[in-house]
Amino acid sequence: MNTDVSRLVPHCALVLALALGSGTAQRKEPDQGEMQKRWEAKQAEAWLKDGGWTTDLDAAKARAKEQNKVILAYFTRSYSP
């Protein structure tokens, strides 16, 4: 009897994916009250309130040089209509 394991791998992966996916499809969505509580808790976290953000490029460059760090800049299109 010749058993080629490499032929079984795709089938096992498919069965595993279906088994894992079926559990997530049955999960109940949290209600709006729970979602609101989670959002408020996240907004109250210290790192978000005072994360050390700056909107002044020159100040950011000076601080980065002083702390020997790089600058992470995130640009949005808030100016765009």
PECORVEN-V595183 format. One record per residue. N is the residue number from 1. OMEGA is omega in whole degrees, 0 to 359 (NA if undefined). D_CENTER is the distance of its C-alpha to the mean C-alpha in Angstrom with 1 decimal. Layout:
N&OMEGA&D_CENTER, N&OMEGA&D_CENTER
This chain:
1&181&48.3, 2&180&45.8, 3&178&42.1, 4&184&39.6, 5&182&36.3, 6&177&34.4, 7&182&35.3, 8&185&33.8, 9&180&30.3, 10&180&29.1, 11&178&30.6, 12&179&29.0, 13&179&25.5, 14&179&26.1, 15&179&27.4, 16&180&24.4, 17&179&21.9, 18&180&24.1, 19&180&24.4, 20&181&20.7, 21&182&20.0, 22&179&22.8, 23&181&21.4, 24&180&18.2, 25&183&20.4, 26&181&22.5, 27&181&19.9, 28&177&20.8, 29&177&18.7, 30&180&18.7, 31&184&21.3, 32&178&20.9, 33&179&22.2, 34&178&19.6, 35&179&16.8, 36&179&18.7, 37&179&19.0, 38&180&15.4, 39&180&14.8, 40&178&17.8, 41&180&16.9, 42&180&13.6, 43&182&15.8, 44&182&18.3, 45&187&16.4, 46&184&18.4, 47&181&15.9, 48&180&15.0, 49&180&18.8, 50&182&20.0, 51&181&17.4, 52&181&20.2, 53&174&19.3, 54&178&22.2, 55&181&23.3, 56&184&26.4, 57&180&26.2, 58&178&29.4, 59&179&28.3, 60&178&25.0, 61&180&27.1, 62&180&29.5, 63&179&27.0, 64&179&25.2, 65&180&28.7, 66&183&29.7, 67&181&26.8, 68&180&26.7, 69&176&23.1, 70&178&21.5, 71&174&20.4, 72&182&16.9, 73&179&17.7, 74&182&15.7, 75&176&18.1, 76&178&18.1, 77&183&21.0, 78&179&22.0, 79&187&25.5, 80&179&25.7, 81&NA&27.4
